[in-house]
Amino acid sequence: MREPAMIPNLWEEHITTDPSVCHGKPCFRNTRIMVSIILDYLAAGETVEAIIEQYPSLTPDDIRAAMAYAAWLAHQEEEQPLYTGTGR
Protein backbone atom coordinates (compact mmCIF):
# COMPACT_ATOMS: atom_id res chain seq x y z
CA MET A 1 0.00 0.00 0.00
CA ARG A 2 1.46 3.36 -0.92
CA GLU A 3 1.61 6.34 1.40
CA PRO A 4 -0.94 9.11 0.77
CA ALA A 5 0.48 12.31 -0.63
CA MET A 6 1.08 14.90 2.04
CA ILE A 7 -1.35 17.75 1.70
CA PRO A 8 0.25 21.14 2.16
CA ASN A 9 -1.19 23.20 4.97
CA LEU A 10 -3.55 25.03 2.64
CA TRP A 11 -6.10 24.89 5.43
CA GLU A 12 -4.20 27.79 7.01
CA GLU A 13 -5.71 30.06 4.35
CA HIS A 14 -9.22 29.09 5.45
CA ILE A 15 -9.04 28.38 9.19
CA THR A 16 -8.04 30.72 11.97
CA THR A 17 -8.05 30.87 15.74
CA ASP A 18 -8.67 34.01 17.73
CA PRO A 19 -9.12 33.99 21.52
CA SER A 20 -11.92 36.55 21.16
CA VAL A 21 -13.91 34.42 18.68
CA CYS A 22 -15.65 31.21 19.82
CA HIS A 23 -13.30 30.88 22.82
CA GLY A 24 -10.32 30.44 20.49
CA LYS A 25 -11.71 27.36 18.75
CA PRO A 26 -10.67 26.97 15.09
CA CYS A 27 -13.17 28.78 12.85
CA PHE A 28 -13.40 29.51 9.17
CA ARG A 29 -11.79 32.83 8.30
CA ASN A 30 -14.09 35.83 8.82
CA THR A 31 -16.85 33.68 10.34
CA ARG A 32 -17.89 32.28 13.69
CA ILE A 33 -18.45 28.85 12.17
CA MET A 34 -16.35 26.36 14.09
CA VAL A 35 -14.48 23.75 12.10
CA SER A 36 -15.63 21.06 14.53
CA ILE A 37 -19.28 21.68 13.55
CA ILE A 38 -18.50 21.04 9.88
CA LEU A 39 -16.45 17.95 10.72
CA ASP A 40 -19.43 16.66 12.74
CA TYR A 41 -21.67 17.11 9.69
CA LEU A 42 -19.18 15.26 7.48
CA ALA A 43 -18.84 12.45 10.02
CA ALA A 44 -22.64 12.13 10.05
CA GLY A 45 -22.60 11.62 6.28
CA GLU A 46 -23.77 15.04 5.12
CA THR A 47 -22.70 16.03 1.64
CA VAL A 48 -20.61 19.08 0.92
CA GLU A 49 -23.57 20.52 -0.98
CA ALA A 50 -25.91 20.08 2.00
CA ILE A 51 -23.41 21.72 4.34
CA ILE A 52 -22.97 24.69 2.02
CA GLU A 53 -26.75 25.02 1.76
CA GLN A 54 -26.88 25.25 5.56
CA TYR A 55 -23.82 27.56 5.73
CA PRO A 56 -23.85 29.59 2.49
CA SER A 57 -20.82 31.65 3.52
CA LEU A 58 -18.67 28.51 3.18
CA THR A 59 -17.20 27.19 -0.05
CA PRO A 60 -16.19 23.69 -1.16
CA ASP A 61 -12.58 24.78 -0.54
CA ASP A 62 -13.51 25.59 3.07
CA ILE A 63 -14.93 22.10 3.53
CA ARG A 64 -11.78 20.54 2.04
CA ALA A 65 -9.73 22.77 4.36
CA ALA A 66 -11.66 21.37 7.35
CA MET A 67 -10.79 17.82 6.29
CA ALA A 68 -7.15 18.79 5.68
CA TYR A 69 -7.05 20.42 9.12
CA ALA A 70 -8.41 17.24 10.72
CA ALA A 71 -5.77 15.19 8.88
CA TRP A 72 -3.05 17.58 10.02
CA LEU A 73 -4.25 17.25 13.62
CA ALA A 74 -4.16 13.46 13.35
CA HIS A 75 -0.57 13.64 12.12
CA GLN A 76 0.29 15.97 15.00
CA GLU A 77 -1.20 13.44 17.40
CA GLU A 78 1.26 10.86 16.07
CA GLU A 79 4.07 13.09 17.28
CA GLN A 80 2.42 14.06 20.56
CA PRO A 81 -0.19 11.47 21.55
CA LEU A 82 -3.35 12.69 23.19
CA TYR A 83 -4.57 10.99 26.33
CA THR A 84 -7.64 8.93 25.45
CA GLY A 85 -8.18 7.15 28.75
CA THR A 86 -8.07 3.72 27.14
CA GLY A 87 -5.07 2.59 29.13
CA ARG A 88 -3.25 1.33 26.08
C-alpha positions as CSV (number, residue, x, y, z in Angstrom):
1,M,0.0,0.0,0.0
2,R,1.5,3.4,-0.9
3,E,1.6,6.3,1.4
4,P,-0.9,9.1,0.8
5,A,0.5,12.3,-0.6
6,M,1.1,14.9,2.0
7,I,-1.4,17.8,1.7
8,P,0.2,21.1,2.2
9,N,-1.2,23.2,5.0
10,L,-3.6,25.0,2.6
11,W,-6.1,24.9,5.4
12,E,-4.2,27.8,7.0
13,E,-5.7,30.1,4.3
14,H,-9.2,29.1,5.4
15,I,-9.0,28.4,9.2
16,T,-8.0,30.7,12.0
17,T,-8.0,30.9,15.7
18,D,-8.7,34.0,17.7
19,P,-9.1,34.0,21.5
20,S,-11.9,36.6,21.2
21,V,-13.9,34.4,18.7
22,C,-15.7,31.2,19.8
23,H,-13.3,30.9,22.8
24,G,-10.3,30.4,20.5
25,K,-11.7,27.4,18.7
26,P,-10.7,27.0,15.1
27,C,-13.2,28.8,12.8
28,F,-13.4,29.5,9.2
29,R,-11.8,32.8,8.3
30,N,-14.1,35.8,8.8
31,T,-16.9,33.7,10.3
32,R,-17.9,32.3,13.7
33,I,-18.5,28.8,12.2
34,M,-16.3,26.4,14.1
35,V,-14.5,23.7,12.1
36,S,-15.6,21.1,14.5
37,I,-19.3,21.7,13.5
38,I,-18.5,21.0,9.9
39,L,-16.5,17.9,10.7
40,D,-19.4,16.7,12.7
41,Y,-21.7,17.1,9.7
42,L,-19.2,15.3,7.5
43,A,-18.8,12.4,10.0
44,A,-22.6,12.1,10.0
45,G,-22.6,11.6,6.3
46,E,-23.8,15.0,5.1
47,T,-22.7,16.0,1.6
48,V,-20.6,19.1,0.9
49,E,-23.6,20.5,-1.0
50,A,-25.9,20.1,2.0
51,I,-23.4,21.7,4.3
52,I,-23.0,24.7,2.0
53,E,-26.7,25.0,1.8
54,Q,-26.9,25.2,5.6
55,Y,-23.8,27.6,5.7
56,P,-23.8,29.6,2.5
57,S,-20.8,31.7,3.5
58,L,-18.7,28.5,3.2
59,T,-17.2,27.2,0.0
60,P,-16.2,23.7,-1.2
61,D,-12.6,24.8,-0.5
62,D,-13.5,25.6,3.1
63,I,-14.9,22.1,3.5
64,R,-11.8,20.5,2.0
65,A,-9.7,22.8,4.4
66,A,-11.7,21.4,7.3
67,M,-10.8,17.8,6.3
68,A,-7.1,18.8,5.7
69,Y,-7.0,20.4,9.1
70,A,-8.4,17.2,10.7
71,A,-5.8,15.2,8.9
72,W,-3.1,17.6,10.0
73,L,-4.3,17.2,13.6
74,A,-4.2,13.5,13.3
75,H,-0.6,13.6,12.1
76,Q,0.3,16.0,15.0
77,E,-1.2,13.4,17.4
78,E,1.3,10.9,16.1
79,E,4.1,13.1,17.3
80,Q,2.4,14.1,20.6
81,P,-0.2,11.5,21.5
82,L,-3.3,12.7,23.2
83,Y,-4.6,11.0,26.3
84,T,-7.6,8.9,25.5
85,G,-8.2,7.1,28.7
86,T,-8.1,3.7,27.1
87,G,-5.1,2.6,29.1
88,R,-3.2,1.3,26.1
